[in-house]
Amino acid sequence: MLKYLLPLLILTSCAKYEAPPTAPALSTCTPVLNMNNIQYVNVSDAPIQLFDSKPGNEIVQCLNTFWPLRNNRYEFYPLYSFYISGIKAGGLVELDAELEVTNDSKVNMQIGTYYSVGPNLVMSGGPTAANGYNVTPGMHHGKVFQMAKYIASADFSGYITLVGYSGTDGLPQAFLTVHKNSGRMYIKITKASMLK
């Protein structure tokens, strides 16, 4: 009788096996460029001019992260940008920007920024070196400040952009959220004649 019950017990126990639940996938973010938030301005003959991006003009809503096994490179995104026409050689250009990011992941996240100046929205290099720091899960929020000043070496019309990037050695799906209405970018231009 046991020889007939044994296959039945094995089949019954196999039928009741359930796979362990899988961990929920982390939400991801695909940065979308809002090109309507680029500010287009013309420099006039005024001795000093100030341009303000005003809060709410963030170009992307999040920063994907560098993760060595995913793409082995940083992804650079415009955060705030002006297309400025008419900067004259010898003028002083002063840049000041701030933004806030949130780290909702469970790993340390790097936030880095630099200024890009040139004919394209995002260029490598610029008038300042990149700066950055880690936003830990315990900190949750991070505020970034970036300042620069330089003398225009030639007449210039083009983009001046605060560029952001992020990295982690933890999760490939991790990203930083860029807070809307929590940052802005200023540009102050002083004519060369005022510097003498």
Rosetta blueprint (number, residue, H / E / L):
1 M L
2 L H
3 K H
4 Y H
5 L H
6 L H
7 P H
8 L H
9 L H
10 I H
11 L H
12 T H
13 S H
14 C H
15 A H
16 K L
17 Y L
18 E L
19 A L
20 P L
21 P L
22 T L
23 A L
24 P L
25 A L
26 L L
27 S L
28 T L
29 C L
30 T L
31 P L
32 V L
33 L L
34 N L
35 M H
36 N H
37 N H
38 I L
39 Q E
40 Y E
41 V E
42 N E
43 V L
44 S L
45 D L
46 A L
47 P L
48 I E
49 Q E
50 L E
51 F E
52 D E
53 S L
54 K L
55 P L
56 G L
57 N L
58 E L
59 I L
60 V L
61 Q L
62 C E
63 L E
64 N E
65 T E
66 F E
67 W L
68 P L
69 L L
70 R L
71 N L
72 N L
73 R L
74 Y L
75 E L
76 F L
77 Y E
78 P E
79 L E
80 Y E
81 S E
82 F E
83 Y E
84 I E
85 S E
86 G E
87 I E
88 K L
89 A L
90 G L
91 G L
92 L E
93 V E
94 E E
95 L E
96 D E
97 A E
98 E E
99 L E
100 E E
101 V E
102 T E
103 N E
104 D L
105 S L
106 K L
107 V L
108 N L
109 M E
110 Q E
111 I E
112 G E
113 T E
114 Y E
115 Y E
116 S E
117 V E
118 G E
119 P L
120 N L
121 L L
122 V L
123 M L
124 S L
125 G L
126 G L
127 P L
128 T L
129 A L
130 A L
131 N E
132 G E
133 Y E
134 N E
135 V E
136 T L
137 P L
138 G L
139 M L
140 H L
141 H E
142 G E
143 K E
144 V E
145 F E
146 Q E
147 M E
148 A E
149 K E
150 Y E
151 I E
152 A L
153 S L
154 A L
155 D L
156 F E
157 S E
158 G E
159 Y E
160 I E
161 T E
162 L E
163 V E
164 G E
165 Y E
166 S E
167 G E
168 T L
169 D L
170 G L
171 L L
172 P L
173 Q L
174 A L
175 F E
176 L E
177 T E
178 V E
179 H L
180 K L
181 N L
182 S L
183 G L
184 R E
185 M E
186 Y E
187 I E
188 K E
189 I E
190 T E
191 K L
192 A H
193 S H
194 M H
195 L H
196 K L
